[in-house]
Amino acid sequence: VYTRVTAYVDWISGHTGITAAPSTPPVTVAPGVDGFNPLGPTRLFDTRSGSLVGNGGEGGAPLVFRVGGVAGVPVSGVSAVALNVTVTGGSAGGYVTVYPCSSGRPVASNVNFSAGATVANAVVAPFGAGELCFYVSGATHLIADVSGYFTPGCPVHASDAAVDTPSVALVGNSIE
């Protein structure tokens, strides 16, 4: 799976000539039953051609997007989807929470951002009824790409598997 961390390492290598050898061999995940099924990164949506999205603060309704049956994600037999969620051009700071529309909004956010920043984060969102809700506190442009999906039996809870994906903000030509 090509992630934000991989992109960061590629960017550093391209600008400095420094390369990093992996300390362990890369893991290849084969598509199959009861596991992760990788997809080529495919754009689900991009709001940059319209107005900023979000509510400018707390309250308001989430944005609802159909994911089942879109971009290679099956309509059924999916327990979670792997996404890259990016915010850009926000008028003020805020956050994005991604969750299945069939459940209540959790109290944790997936992406936090400040005014004008471009911030991306890897998100694994449980899948419910084929739709995901994107709650945006603040006002920003929102972009989501799907990179794969999980079938039942594959761990998708924080207590089952942990992945460290630190947030990287692109400001001008520098990474902070």
Buried (B, 14 or more C-beta within 10 A) or exposed (E): BEBBBEEBBEEBEEEEEEEEEEEEEEEEEEEEEEBBBBBEBBEBBBBEEEEBBBBBEEEEEBBEBBBBEBBEBEEEEBBBBBBBBBBBBBEBBBBBBBBBBEEEEEEEBBBBBBEEBBBBBBBBBBBBEBBBBBBBBBBBBBBBBBBBBBBEEBBBEEEEEEEEBEBBBBEEEEEE
